[in-house]
Amino acid sequence: MPDTDLPALTDATFAEAVRGSVIPVAVDVWAEWCPPCGPMARTLAELQPEFAGRLLITTLNADENPETARAHRILSLPTLLIFQNGSVTRTLVGARPKSVLRHVLAEVLTPYANV
């Protein structure tokens, strides 16, 4: 598991956590064998305090939770899925620098970001 404090989702908890959230949810999909997954998870963990209470940043191990990974057609890792009102509104495939991740996450919180 990435060495972060981010909450980990599973096939069993995913739907409730994402659909039941009143704030947007970012899900970092990763695997142990994925070299860029660790740095991406650490970067998201560093950004988490900036978004606390406004955006939930979580993780999902694709190998241990194949149903959710398959349902969201995860083909490359890391993949960041961003959910608003239970639906995917943004997908980022591949590791990104902290500045890009910060910008994307901030956009989610902008009222007309997806217009």
Helices and strands as residue ranges (DSSP letters): E 8-9, H 11-19, E 25-30, H 37-51, E 56-61, H 66-71, E 79-84, E 87-93, H 98-108
